[in-house]
């Protein structure tokens, strides 16, 4: 073997180094640093019902305070508090003895008046044949006829007195005027009840129930003008159902209908009282419950909705952070419209297909490149990184 020349070794090392550098220059670039992760909501357009939520109060459709129509001592209570009662059921009884005596006296007075009337009628029947022969003075006959007419009036008055006495005796039984549910008694056995004054208990109907709320002058005018415009356009007014939102956030399963609108605005508040009726077959709704009514007042076509927390307000102006081409963040001024649930209708500054950042806004600045992932409205979803 021929030995290598010593001066060729450095040349070989240099060539090897050049080959290594060339190979390195063809390797893929290093991975970029971790990008901020954000959740994005892809905007879609569609028809959306525009609604407003108004604080309301549930009341009984019919509610009656039971007051006695005669005075006396309560001797019986014929119900259990909270039970269902039917119209005509006896609920309280007032001591009837004094009223029974009144009926007996009224009957006796009527019998006396009827007897006097019969006696005078017999006199008239006896006197009348004697008049042609002048066997009896005409004056006596005329006085007897006048007495008979007077006694007829007395009999009529005594009959009315008997009817009143019997009616008052019947009022000793206090009966339910409606079918519903009765509350706690306010008078115990042995208590003295005063006619027309003492409240014995309250009976309420629970199916259906009435829900009362107030709308502002502005909302009333807007609704009235929409109805007028619909009539002028030859369109029939659409009766949209009303939803009832319960205190726990759930929605009452039965929609309601408007039943009453007050004739005038409430002085001082400038609001109009409105009532809606809701079915309550399971009697879940109870009088006094605070709730909210949701009224759909219009339908927006091609509406763009975004989650409310995606909207940023600064000095009275509103902005959205949008992920554009190359996953770069840009900030857009927008004009928001009404709020619908947990979303916000955007009037301008946005279009369908835009990707709006909902979570991760703190780490997403305009011009930055981010790592978007689909927005999950479930609050239990993992929060974005960064």
ABEGO torsion letter per residue (X at the ends): XBBBBAAAAAAAAAAAAAAAAAAAAABBBBBBBBBBBBBBBBBBBEBBBBBBBBBBBBBBABBBBBBBABBEBBABBABBBGBBBBBGBBABBBBAAAAAAAAAAAAAAAAAAAAAAAAAAAAAAAAAAAAAAGABBAAAAAAAAAAAAAAAAAAAAAAAAAAAAAAAAAAABBBBABBBBBBBBABBBGBBBBBGABBABBBBBAOBBBBBBBBBAAAAAAAAAAAAAAAAAGBBBBBBBBBBBBAAGBBBABBBBBABBBABBBBGAGBBBBBBBBBBAAGABBBGBBBBBBBBABBBBGBBBBBAAABBBBGGBBBBBBBBBGGBBBBBBBBBBBBBEABBBBABGBBBGBBBBABGAAABBBGBBBBBBBBBABAABBBBBX
